[in-house]
């Protein structure tokens, strides 16, 4: 998400003198004459049923040019032709969405389908407008193909003109279908030089050296289908290309797209004069934040106290409205956008002399941060780092507290922005560092289950204690205070216990530390009795006791291919600790307790990086089963995939373990 659109960053692009070139030159690309091939051959290859579709052609053109007013314009062409080989592909391509938004002008459009040799064309009048269900004021444009069948082909292209993207033009062109003919062209005026980088595929960007008054970067080739695999950030691993303006040869400016440039803009924004009334509001809010929860929670550090105050009293709203960054409006209405949040946090921190750094990074589930190729694409997520407290604050998410934020922002590099006074100027300083990946001990899920067998092993119940910390607690601990309906709150709390068996009934429930401000500081704890739980099964006179069920449901990966294309990506390090207690019922013997012993591990360089281990003890008729499971590393090499599967599936295997309680003769 962008904080602010700094228009002055591009002013030097709009200088008429930059067009000092032959006015009679012939441009490489002419949108007016662009079209498809009318009688292009249809698909004739052989496909099996596992191939849902084949993209026969995919073409992008990004044409930058100066208009008659000497302003830089970006013209975009998207052209696609697809052979549909499945009902899934028919559903996917039945409706096609077109780009909309302010400053986005559709200048040319054609679409057609080919079924059994019959060509059906769609014209611009067939474009429909829809409204978002949750926001009727937001509309979108689309068109639909009619009468498609398996074996049909669809083709469409559109050309739209819009404000230019120069600080990071990213195109993710690899998809789940093979692209037989991929074309990409980026064309710029002679003075604008772009830097470029391809990710996840072989670098194939070429530069056209034959043009005198334009620069052209192009890609041609066949793009393999992206193969989805579990436990991989598919979006981040797909083939993509990023271009960004690097040099203006007319003005002599270089290193135009850089983290330093963005950092200075943001720091300048936080230092701008707010006015007398706004400054008075900040002073008042800083005092409130400093004293917030002082008696209820005296151990809160100053930066964390500010976070609790703002998140308990203000709400984030994702919108660009200017009033949402106005301190007076924010104070009166208790709502801000990202720019307003940044103003409020940084001004209060400064008033309280709390040292902080601004942090920009990416969500690693969709895009890996790149510290070497500097574009604004890698500045999508904004955090604040409180230096003395080692505290990261997600200023837009209320349920993230005390550093327990979206885990996709951890284990990745980021741009840390500090500031210093240089004469009369406040200057931004940047440093690329890693946001730490928390170890498994940080995120724990503990269950202690004591089984109470009823008479004749009927009406059994389980006393359950559960404790969650870190990211396991995040989806609960920050939510309870947001639920107003008492029945919904009760039901949500019960899931902490009914997690073991969602068809069971929870009684005598107690939940402790169910407050957002305690997330990351105290474990979320729940105690209760689970009744009507199905853990025994008759086997003639004997009883099968499904002890494994008490560790909770488990992920099973029995059908995975032996060959792995990508490494295994762990969302966050975590551990599970389980203790199960039961007494062997009078008149029965436990005859196969050894089934509860597991010891499966994954080692890298002699260190245990993932493990599932269980053991038991018997004292008299009391049986205690102890289980430890953890996954430590953020990433496991694909060569270790089979060992990783063994750990995952060991947990799934234990979940199915039933021991035999044999009737004494």
C-alpha positions as CSV (number, residue, x, y, z in Angstrom):
1,X,0.0,0.0,0.0
2,X,1.3,3.4,-0.9
3,X,1.4,6.0,1.8
4,X,1.2,9.2,-0.3
5,X,1.5,9.8,-4.0
6,X,4.2,12.4,-4.4
7,X,3.4,13.9,-7.8
8,X,6.5,16.2,-7.8
9,X,8.6,13.1,-8.2
10,X,7.8,13.1,-11.8
11,X,7.8,16.9,-12.6
12,X,11.1,16.6,-14.4
13,X,9.5,14.1,-16.8
14,X,7.1,16.6,-18.2
15,X,9.6,19.1,-19.6
16,X,8.8,19.8,-23.2
17,X,12.5,20.2,-23.9
18,X,12.9,16.5,-23.2
19,X,11.4,15.8,-26.6
20,X,14.4,17.3,-28.4
21,X,14.1,14.9,-31.2
22,X,13.0,14.7,-34.8
23,X,9.3,15.4,-34.8
24,X,9.0,13.3,-38.0
25,X,10.3,10.1,-36.4
26,X,8.1,7.0,-36.6
27,X,7.2,5.6,-33.2
28,X,7.8,1.9,-32.7
29,X,4.2,1.3,-31.4
30,X,1.0,2.7,-32.7
31,X,-2.1,2.0,-30.6
32,X,-4.4,3.0,-33.4
33,X,-3.3,0.3,-35.8
34,X,-2.9,-2.5,-33.2
35,X,-5.1,-5.5,-33.8
36,X,-5.3,-9.2,-33.7
37,X,-4.6,-11.5,-36.7
38,X,-8.1,-12.1,-38.2
39,X,-7.5,-15.6,-39.5
40,X,-5.0,-16.9,-37.0
41,X,-4.8,-20.7,-36.9
42,X,-6.7,-22.4,-34.1
43,X,-5.0,-24.7,-31.6
44,X,-4.0,-28.1,-33.0
45,X,-1.9,-29.7,-30.3
46,X,-2.7,-32.8,-28.2
47,X,-3.7,-32.3,-24.6
48,X,-4.7,-34.8,-21.9
49,X,-7.5,-34.2,-19.4
50,X,-5.1,-32.9,-16.8
51,X,-4.4,-29.8,-18.8
52,X,-7.2,-27.4,-18.1
53,X,-6.2,-24.7,-20.7
54,X,-3.3,-23.5,-22.8
55,X,-2.5,-19.8,-23.3
56,X,-1.8,-19.6,-27.0
57,X,-0.7,-16.0,-26.7
58,X,-0.2,-13.4,-24.0
59,X,1.1,-10.0,-24.9
60,X,1.9,-6.9,-22.8
61,X,2.9,-3.5,-24.2
62,X,3.7,-0.6,-22.0
63,X,4.3,2.5,-24.1
64,X,5.5,5.7,-22.4
65,X,5.2,8.8,-24.5
66,X,4.8,12.6,-24.1
67,X,1.4,13.9,-25.1
68,X,0.6,17.2,-26.7
69,X,0.8,18.9,-23.3
70,X,4.2,17.4,-22.8
71,X,3.0,15.2,-20.0
72,X,4.2,11.6,-19.7
73,X,1.5,9.1,-20.5
74,X,1.5,5.3,-20.1
75,X,-0.3,3.3,-22.7
76,X,-1.0,-0.3,-21.8
77,X,-1.9,-3.2,-24.1
78,X,-3.0,-6.6,-22.7
79,X,-3.8,-9.3,-25.3
80,X,-4.6,-12.9,-24.6
81,X,-5.7,-15.9,-26.6
82,X,-6.6,-19.1,-24.7
83,X,-7.6,-22.7,-25.7
84,X,-10.1,-24.0,-23.1
85,X,-9.7,-27.7,-22.4
86,X,-11.9,-28.2,-19.3
87,X,-15.1,-27.0,-17.6
88,X,-12.9,-25.4,-15.0
89,X,-11.3,-23.2,-17.7
90,X,-14.8,-22.4,-19.1
91,X,-15.8,-21.0,-15.7
92,X,-12.6,-19.2,-15.3
93,X,-12.7,-17.4,-18.6
94,X,-16.4,-16.9,-19.0
95,X,-16.1,-13.5,-17.4
96,X,-13.2,-11.1,-18.0
97,X,-12.6,-8.0,-15.9
98,X,-11.2,-4.8,-17.3
99,X,-9.1,-2.2,-15.5
100,X,-11.0,0.7,-14.0
101,X,-10.2,3.6,-11.7
102,X,-9.6,7.3,-11.8
103,X,-7.3,8.3,-14.7
104,X,-7.7,4.9,-16.4
105,X,-9.2,5.4,-19.9
106,X,-10.1,2.5,-22.1
107,X,-9.2,3.5,-25.6
108,X,-9.6,0.3,-27.6
109,X,-11.2,-3.1,-27.0
110,X,-12.0,-6.2,-29.0
111,X,-13.0,-9.8,-28.0
112,X,-14.1,-12.9,-29.7
113,X,-14.8,-16.6,-29.1
114,X,-14.2,-19.4,-31.6
115,X,-16.3,-22.6,-31.2
116,X,-16.6,-25.3,-33.8
117,X,-15.3,-22.8,-36.4
118,X,-17.9,-20.2,-35.6
119,X,-16.5,-16.8,-34.6
120,X,-18.6,-14.7,-32.2
121,X,-17.3,-11.2,-31.6
122,X,-18.0,-9.0,-28.6
123,X,-17.9,-5.2,-29.0
124,X,-17.4,-2.4,-26.6
125,X,-21.1,-2.0,-26.1
126,X,-21.2,-5.4,-24.4
127,X,-19.0,-4.2,-21.5
128,X,-21.0,-4.3,-18.3
129,X,-20.6,-2.4,-15.0
130,X,-21.0,-4.1,-11.6
131,X,-21.0,-2.9,-8.0
132,X,-19.1,-4.4,-5.1
133,X,-21.5,-6.0,-2.6
134,X,-19.9,-4.4,0.4
135,X,-19.4,-1.0,-1.2
136,X,-22.0,-0.1,-4.0
137,X,-20.1,3.1,-4.7
138,X,-17.2,1.0,-6.0
139,X,-17.8,-0.3,-9.5
140,X,-15.9,-2.6,-11.9
141,X,-16.2,-3.3,-15.6
142,X,-16.4,-6.7,-17.2
143,X,-17.6,-8.6,-20.3
144,X,-18.8,-12.2,-20.7
145,X,-18.3,-14.8,-23.4
146,X,-21.5,-16.8,-24.2
147,X,-21.9,-20.3,-25.5
148,X,-18.4,-21.5,-24.7
149,X,-17.6,-25.3,-24.9
150,X,-14.6,-27.4,-24.1
151,X,-12.5,-26.9,-27.1
152,X,-13.5,-23.3,-27.6
153,X,-10.9,-20.5,-27.9
154,X,-11.3,-17.0,-26.6
155,X,-9.3,-14.0,-27.6
156,X,-9.4,-10.4,-26.4
157,X,-7.3,-7.3,-26.0
158,X,-7.7,-3.9,-24.6
159,X,-5.7,-0.7,-24.6
160,X,-5.9,1.7,-21.8
161,X,-4.2,5.0,-21.1
162,X,-3.3,6.0,-17.6
163,X,-1.0,7.9,-15.3
164,X,2.5,6.4,-15.7
165,X,4.0,4.0,-13.3
166,X,7.7,4.7,-13.1
167,X,8.7,3.8,-9.5
168,X,8.1,0.0,-10.0
169,X,6.1,-1.4,-12.9
170,X,5.7,-5.1,-11.9
171,X,4.1,-7.7,-14.2
172,X,3.7,-11.3,-12.9
173,X,3.4,-13.2,-16.1
174,X,3.7,-16.8,-15.1
175,X,0.5,-18.6,-14.3
176,X,-0.9,-22.1,-13.9
177,X,-1.2,-22.6,-17.6
178,X,1.7,-22.8,-20.1
179,X,2.1,-19.8,-22.4
180,X,3.1,-20.8,-25.8
181,X,3.8,-17.4,-27.1
182,X,4.7,-14.7,-24.6
183,X,5.5,-11.1,-25.7
184,X,6.4,-8.2,-23.5
185,X,7.5,-4.7,-24.7
186,X,8.3,-1.6,-22.7
187,X,8.9,1.5,-24.8
188,X,10.1,4.8,-23.4
189,X,11.2,8.2,-24.9
190,X,14.9,8.4,-25.5
191,X,15.7,10.3,-22.3
192,X,14.1,7.9,-19.9
193,X,16.2,4.8,-19.0
194,X,14.6,2.1,-17.0
195,X,16.3,-0.5,-14.8
196,X,15.0,-4.1,-15.0
197,X,15.0,-7.4,-13.2
198,X,13.3,-10.8,-13.7
199,X,12.4,-13.0,-10.8
200,X,12.0,-16.8,-10.5
201,X,12.7,-17.4,-14.2
202,X,15.7,-17.0,-16.4
203,X,16.6,-13.4,-17.2
204,X,15.4,-12.9,-20.8
205,X,15.0,-9.2,-21.1
206,X,16.5,-7.9,-24.3
207,X,17.2,-4.3,-25.4
208,X,16.5,-3.1,-28.9
209,X,19.5,-1.1,-30.1
210,X,18.0,-0.2,-33.5
211,X,15.8,2.7,-32.2
212,X,17.1,6.2,-32.3
213,X,14.5,8.2,-30.5
214,X,13.0,5.5,-28.2
215,X,14.2,2.8,-25.8
216,X,12.6,-0.6,-26.1
217,X,13.0,-3.5,-23.7
218,X,11.4,-6.8,-24.7
219,X,10.9,-10.4,-23.8
220,X,9.9,-13.2,-26.2
221,X,9.5,-16.9,-25.3
222,X,7.5,-19.8,-24.0
223,X,6.6,-19.6,-20.3
224,X,6.2,-22.9,-18.4
225,X,3.1,-23.4,-16.3
226,X,3.6,-22.7,-12.6
227,X,3.1,-25.9,-10.6
228,X,1.2,-25.3,-7.3
229,X,2.6,-27.1,-4.3
230,X,1.4,-27.0,-0.7
231,X,3.4,-25.0,1.8
232,X,4.8,-22.6,-0.8
233,X,4.1,-18.9,-1.3
234,X,2.9,-19.4,-4.9
235,X,2.4,-15.7,-5.7
236,X,6.0,-14.9,-4.5
237,X,7.5,-17.7,-6.6
238,X,5.9,-17.0,-9.9
239,X,7.8,-15.5,-12.8
240,X,7.7,-11.7,-12.9
241,X,9.5,-8.7,-14.2
242,X,9.9,-5.3,-12.6
243,X,10.9,-2.1,-14.4
244,X,11.7,1.2,-12.7
245,X,12.9,4.6,-14.0
246,X,16.6,4.9,-13.2
247,X,17.9,7.8,-15.3
248,X,16.7,10.9,-17.2
249,X,19.4,11.7,-19.8
250,X,17.9,15.0,-20.5
251,X,18.1,16.4,-17.0
252,X,21.1,14.3,-15.9
253,X,19.3,12.8,-13.0
254,X,20.3,9.3,-12.0
255,X,19.3,6.7,-9.4
256,X,15.8,8.1,-9.6
257,X,13.9,5.2,-8.1
258,X,15.5,4.4,-4.8
259,X,14.7,3.7,-1.2
260,X,16.5,6.9,-0.1
261,X,14.2,9.0,-2.2
262,X,11.1,7.5,-0.8
263,X,12.5,7.6,2.7
264,X,13.1,11.4,2.4
265,X,9.6,11.9,1.2
266,X,8.0,10.0,4.1
267,X,10.2,11.7,6.7
268,X,9.4,15.1,5.3
269,X,5.7,14.2,5.6
270,X,6.1,13.4,9.3
271,X,7.9,16.7,9.8
272,X,5.5,19.0,8.0
273,X,3.9,21.8,10.0
274,X,0.4,20.7,11.2
275,X,-0.7,24.0,12.5
276,X,-1.3,25.3,16.0
277,X,-4.6,23.5,16.7
278,X,-3.3,20.1,15.5
279,X,-0.1,20.5,17.5
280,X,-2.3,21.2,20.6
281,X,-4.3,18.0,19.9
282,X,-1.0,16.0,19.6
283,X,0.2,17.3,23.0
284,X,-3.1,16.4,24.6
285,X,-3.2,12.9,23.0
286,X,0.5,12.3,24.0
287,X,-0.4,12.9,27.6
288,X,-3.4,10.6,27.4
289,X,-1.3,7.9,25.8
290,X,1.4,8.3,28.5
291,X,-1.1,7.7,31.3
292,X,-3.2,5.1,29.5
293,X,-3.7,1.9,31.7
294,X,-1.1,3.2,34.1
295,X,-2.8,1.6,37.1
296,X,-4.2,-1.5,35.4
297,X,-1.0,-2.4,33.6
298,X,2.0,-0.5,35.1
299,X,4.6,-2.8,33.5
300,X,3.7,-1.6,29.9
301,X,6.7,0.0,28.2
302,X,6.2,3.6,26.9
303,X,6.0,2.7,23.2
304,X,3.7,-0.3,23.9
305,X,1.5,1.9,26.0
306,X,1.1,4.3,23.0
307,X,0.2,1.4,20.8
308,X,-2.5,0.2,23.2
309,X,-3.9,3.7,23.5
310,X,-4.2,4.4,19.8
311,X,-5.5,0.9,18.9
312,X,-8.1,1.0,21.7
313,X,-9.3,4.5,20.8
314,X,-8.9,4.8,17.0
315,X,-9.8,2.7,14.0
316,X,-8.0,2.3,10.6
317,X,-10.0,2.8,7.4
318,X,-8.4,2.0,4.1
319,X,-9.2,5.0,1.9
320,X,-7.3,7.9,0.4
321,X,-9.6,10.6,1.6
322,X,-7.5,13.6,2.7
323,X,-9.5,14.2,5.9
324,X,-8.4,10.8,7.2
325,X,-4.9,12.1,7.6
326,X,-6.0,15.4,9.2
327,X,-5.2,15.4,12.9
328,X,-8.3,17.5,13.8
329,X,-10.6,15.2,11.9
330,X,-8.9,12.1,13.3
331,X,-9.2,13.4,16.9
332,X,-12.9,14.2,16.5
333,X,-13.9,11.0,14.7
334,X,-11.5,8.3,15.9
335,X,-10.6,7.1,12.5
336,X,-7.6,7.4,10.2
337,X,-6.1,6.1,7.0
338,X,-2.4,5.0,6.8
339,X,-1.2,8.5,6.3
340,X,-3.2,9.6,9.3
341,X,-2.0,6.7,11.4
342,X,1.6,7.6,10.5
343,X,1.1,11.2,11.6
344,X,-0.6,10.3,14.9
345,X,2.0,7.7,15.9
346,X,5.1,9.6,15.0
347,X,3.9,12.9,16.4
348,X,3.0,11.3,19.8
349,X,6.3,9.4,19.8
350,X,8.2,12.6,19.2
351,X,6.2,14.4,21.9
352,X,7.1,11.7,24.4
353,X,10.7,11.5,23.1
354,X,10.3,7.8,22.2
355,X,12.9,6.9,19.6
356,X,11.5,5.1,16.6
357,X,12.3,4.1,13.0
358,X,9.9,3.7,10.1
359,X,10.0,0.3,8.5
360,X,9.0,-0.7,5.0
361,X,8.8,-4.2,3.8
362,X,6.7,-6.7,1.8
363,X,4.3,-9.5,2.7
364,X,6.6,-12.4,2.0
365,X,3.7,-14.6,1.1
366,X,3.1,-12.5,-2.1
367,X,6.5,-10.9,-2.8
368,X,10.0,-11.4,-1.5
369,X,11.8,-8.2,-0.4
370,X,14.7,-7.2,-2.6
371,X,17.3,-4.9,-1.0
372,X,19.4,-4.7,-4.1
373,X,16.9,-3.8,-6.8
374,X,15.2,-0.7,-5.2
375,X,11.7,0.0,-6.3
376,X,8.5,1.0,-4.5
377,X,7.1,-2.5,-5.1
378,X,9.0,-3.7,-2.0
379,X,7.6,-0.9,0.2
380,X,4.1,-2.2,0.5
381,X,3.8,-2.7,4.2
382,X,4.6,0.1,6.8
383,X,5.5,-0.6,10.4
384,X,7.0,1.4,13.2
385,X,9.9,0.1,15.2
386,X,10.4,1.3,18.7
387,X,14.1,1.1,19.2
388,X,14.5,0.8,23.0
389,X,11.8,-1.8,23.3
390,X,12.6,-3.9,20.2
391,X,8.9,-3.5,19.4
392,X,7.4,-3.6,15.9
393,X,4.0,-1.9,15.5
394,X,1.6,-2.6,12.6
395,X,-0.1,0.8,12.6
396,X,-3.1,-0.3,10.5
397,X,-4.1,-3.6,12.3
398,X,-5.8,-3.3,15.7
399,X,-5.5,-7.0,16.6
400,X,-1.7,-7.0,16.3
401,X,-0.2,-6.0,19.6
402,X,3.2,-6.0,21.4
403,X,5.1,-7.1,18.3
404,X,2.8,-10.1,17.5
405,X,1.9,-8.8,14.0
406,X,1.3,-10.5,10.7
407,X,3.9,-13.2,10.6
408,X,4.5,-12.6,6.9
409,X,6.3,-9.4,7.8
410,X,8.9,-11.4,9.8
411,X,11.9,-13.3,8.5
412,X,12.4,-10.8,5.7
413,X,14.5,-7.8,5.0
414,X,13.1,-4.3,5.2
415,X,14.1,-0.7,4.8
416,X,14.6,0.9,8.3
417,X,14.2,4.7,8.1
418,X,15.6,7.0,10.8
419,X,16.2,10.7,10.7
420,X,18.9,13.2,11.7
421,X,19.2,17.0,11.8
422,X,21.5,18.5,9.2
423,X,21.6,22.2,9.5
424,X,18.0,23.4,9.0
425,X,17.0,20.2,7.3
426,X,15.7,16.9,8.7
427,X,17.4,14.2,6.6
428,X,16.3,10.6,6.2
429,X,18.8,7.7,6.8
430,X,18.1,4.3,5.4
431,X,19.4,0.9,6.4
432,X,18.4,-2.5,5.2
433,X,18.0,-5.0,8.0
434,X,16.1,-8.2,8.8
435,X,12.8,-8.2,10.7
436,X,13.5,-11.2,13.0
437,X,11.9,-14.6,12.4
438,X,10.7,-15.7,15.9
439,X,11.7,-19.2,17.0
440,X,9.4,-22.0,17.8
441,X,9.3,-21.2,21.6
442,X,7.7,-17.9,20.8
443,X,4.5,-19.5,19.3
444,X,3.3,-22.4,21.4
445,X,0.1,-24.4,21.6
446,X,-0.2,-26.5,24.8
447,X,-3.0,-28.9,25.6
448,X,-3.3,-30.9,28.8
449,X,-6.1,-33.4,28.7
450,X,-7.3,-35.6,31.6
451,X,-9.7,-38.3,30.5
452,X,-12.6,-39.3,32.8
453,X,-14.0,-42.6,31.8
454,X,-17.7,-43.0,32.8
455,X,-19.4,-46.1,34.1
456,X,-19.2,-48.9,31.6
457,X,-17.0,-46.5,29.5
458,X,-20.1,-44.5,28.6
459,X,-20.6,-40.7,29.2
460,X,-16.9,-40.1,29.1
461,X,-15.5,-36.6,29.4
462,X,-12.2,-34.8,29.1
463,X,-10.9,-32.0,31.3
464,X,-8.9,-29.7,29.1
465,X,-6.4,-27.0,29.7
466,X,-5.1,-25.1,26.7
467,X,-2.6,-22.3,26.5
468,X,-1.7,-20.3,23.4
469,X,1.2,-17.9,22.8
470,X,2.6,-15.8,19.9
471,X,1.0,-16.2,16.5
472,X,-1.2,-19.1,17.7
473,X,-2.8,-16.7,20.2
474,X,-3.1,-13.8,17.7
475,X,-6.2,-15.1,16.0
476,X,-8.0,-15.3,19.4
477,X,-6.5,-12.9,21.9
478,X,-7.1,-9.7,19.9
479,X,-10.6,-10.7,18.8
480,X,-12.6,-11.3,22.0
481,X,-13.0,-7.6,22.9
482,X,-14.4,-7.0,19.4
483,X,-17.4,-9.4,19.8
484,X,-20.4,-7.7,21.3
485,X,-22.9,-10.5,21.0
486,X,-22.7,-12.6,24.2
487,X,-23.8,-15.8,22.5
488,X,-21.2,-15.3,19.7
489,X,-18.5,-14.6,22.2
490,X,-19.4,-17.7,24.2
491,X,-19.3,-19.8,21.1
492,X,-16.0,-18.3,20.0
493,X,-14.4,-19.0,23.4
494,X,-15.6,-22.6,23.4
495,X,-13.7,-23.3,20.2
496,X,-10.5,-23.1,22.3
497,X,-11.6,-26.4,23.9
498,X,-13.9,-27.9,21.2
499,X,-10.9,-27.6,18.9
500,X,-10.2,-31.2,19.9
501,X,-13.7,-32.5,18.8
502,X,-16.0,-29.9,17.3
503,X,-19.0,-32.2,18.0
504,X,-18.3,-32.2,21.7
505,X,-20.1,-30.0,24.3
506,X,-18.1,-27.6,26.4
507,X,-18.9,-27.1,30.1
508,X,-17.4,-25.2,33.0
509,X,-15.4,-22.9,30.6
510,X,-12.9,-20.4,32.0
511,X,-10.9,-18.2,29.8
512,X,-8.0,-16.0,31.1
513,X,-6.0,-13.2,29.6
514,X,-8.5,-12.7,26.8
515,X,-7.4,-9.1,26.2
516,X,-5.6,-7.7,23.1
517,X,-3.1,-5.8,25.2
518,X,-1.9,-9.1,26.7
519,X,-1.1,-10.6,23.4
520,X,2.6,-11.5,23.3
521,X,2.9,-10.9,27.1
522,X,0.7,-13.5,28.8
523,X,-0.6,-16.7,27.3
524,X,-4.2,-17.1,26.4
525,X,-5.5,-19.8,28.8
526,X,-8.7,-21.8,28.7
527,X,-10.0,-24.5,31.0
528,X,-13.1,-26.6,30.5
529,X,-14.7,-30.0,30.3
530,X,-15.4,-31.6,26.9
531,X,-18.4,-33.9,27.0
532,X,-20.1,-36.0,24.4
533,X,-16.7,-36.7,22.9
534,X,-16.3,-39.8,20.8
535,X,-13.1,-41.4,22.0
536,X,-14.1,-45.1,22.6
537,X,-15.3,-47.8,20.4
538,X,-16.5,-51.3,21.3
539,X,-14.4,-54.2,20.0
540,X,-16.5,-57.1,21.3
541,X,-15.8,-57.3,25.0
542,X,-12.8,-55.0,24.6
543,X,-12.6,-51.3,24.1
544,X,-10.6,-49.2,21.5
545,X,-9.6,-45.9,23.0
546,X,-8.7,-43.2,20.4
547,X,-6.0,-41.6,22.5
548,X,-4.6,-39.8,19.5
549,X,-7.7,-37.8,18.9
550,X,-6.9,-35.7,22.0
551,X,-4.0,-33.9,20.4
552,X,-6.5,-32.2,18.1
553,X,-6.9,-32.4,14.3
554,X,-3.8,-32.8,12.2
555,X,-2.7,-32.0,8.7
556,X,-2.0,-35.1,6.6
557,X,0.1,-35.1,3.5
558,X,0.1,-38.7,2.5
559,X,-0.4,-38.2,-1.3
560,X,2.4,-35.7,-2.1
561,X,4.6,-36.3,-5.0
562,X,8.1,-37.6,-4.2
563,X,9.6,-34.9,-6.4
564,X,9.5,-31.4,-5.0
565,X,10.0,-28.3,-7.2
566,X,10.2,-25.7,-4.4
567,X,11.5,-25.5,-0.9
568,X,9.0,-25.9,2.0
569,X,8.1,-22.5,3.5
570,X,7.0,-22.4,7.1
571,X,4.6,-19.6,7.8
572,X,6.0,-19.2,11.3
573,X,8.1,-21.4,13.7
574,X,5.8,-23.1,16.3
575,X,5.6,-25.9,18.7
576,X,2.9,-28.1,20.1
577,X,3.1,-29.6,23.6
578,X,0.5,-32.2,24.6
579,X,0.0,-34.2,27.9
580,X,-2.7,-36.8,28.0
581,X,-3.6,-38.5,31.2
582,X,-6.0,-41.4,31.7
583,X,-6.5,-44.3,34.1
584,X,-6.8,-47.8,32.9
585,X,-10.4,-48.7,33.8
586,X,-10.9,-51.4,36.4
587,X,-11.3,-54.8,34.9
588,X,-9.2,-53.9,31.8
589,X,-5.6,-54.2,30.7
590,X,-3.8,-51.8,28.4
591,X,-2.1,-54.3,26.0
592,X,-0.5,-52.2,23.2
593,X,0.8,-49.1,24.8
594,X,3.9,-49.1,22.6
595,X,1.7,-47.8,19.8
596,X,1.9,-44.4,21.5
597,X,5.7,-44.2,21.0
598,X,6.8,-42.0,18.1
599,X,10.2,-40.5,17.4
600,X,10.4,-38.8,14.0
601,X,12.7,-35.9,13.3
602,X,14.3,-33.8,10.5
603,X,17.9,-32.8,11.0
604,X,19.9,-30.3,9.1
605,X,23.6,-30.1,9.8
606,X,23.2,-32.2,12.9
607,X,20.5,-30.0,14.4
608,X,16.9,-31.0,15.0
609,X,14.7,-28.6,12.9
610,X,11.4,-30.4,13.0
611,X,10.2,-33.2,15.3
612,X,7.3,-35.3,16.4
613,X,8.0,-37.3,19.5
614,X,5.7,-39.0,21.9
615,X,6.3,-41.3,24.9
616,X,4.3,-42.7,27.8
617,X,4.7,-43.7,31.4
618,X,2.6,-46.0,33.5
619,X,2.4,-45.7,37.3
620,X,-0.1,-48.2,38.7
621,X,-3.1,-47.7,36.5
622,X,-2.3,-44.1,35.6
623,X,-1.0,-43.5,32.1
624,X,0.6,-40.3,31.0
625,X,1.4,-39.6,27.4
626,X,3.7,-36.7,26.5
627,X,3.9,-35.3,22.9
628,X,6.3,-32.7,21.6
629,X,6.0,-31.4,18.0
630,X,7.8,-28.4,16.6
631,X,8.9,-26.8,13.3
632,X,11.8,-24.4,13.7
633,X,13.1,-23.1,10.4
634,X,11.4,-20.6,8.0
635,X,12.4,-22.7,5.1
636,X,13.3,-26.3,4.5
637,X,15.3,-27.4,1.4
638,X,13.3,-29.3,-1.1
639,X,15.8,-32.1,-0.8
640,X,14.6,-32.6,2.8
641,X,10.9,-32.7,1.7
642,X,10.4,-36.4,2.4
643,X,11.9,-36.1,5.9
644,X,9.6,-33.1,6.4
645,X,6.6,-35.2,5.3
646,X,7.5,-37.9,7.7
647,X,7.3,-35.4,10.6
648,X,4.0,-34.0,9.4
649,X,2.5,-37.4,8.8
650,X,3.7,-38.7,12.1
651,X,1.4,-36.2,13.8
652,X,-1.4,-37.3,11.5
653,X,-0.6,-41.0,12.3
654,X,-0.7,-40.4,16.0
655,X,-4.0,-38.7,15.7
656,X,-5.4,-42.0,14.5
657,X,-3.8,-44.1,17.2
658,X,-6.3,-46.2,19.2
659,X,-5.0,-48.4,22.0
660,X,-6.7,-51.6,23.1
661,X,-8.3,-51.9,26.6
662,X,-8.7,-55.6,26.9
663,X,-11.4,-57.0,29.1
664,X,-9.8,-59.2,31.9
665,X,-11.0,-62.7,31.9
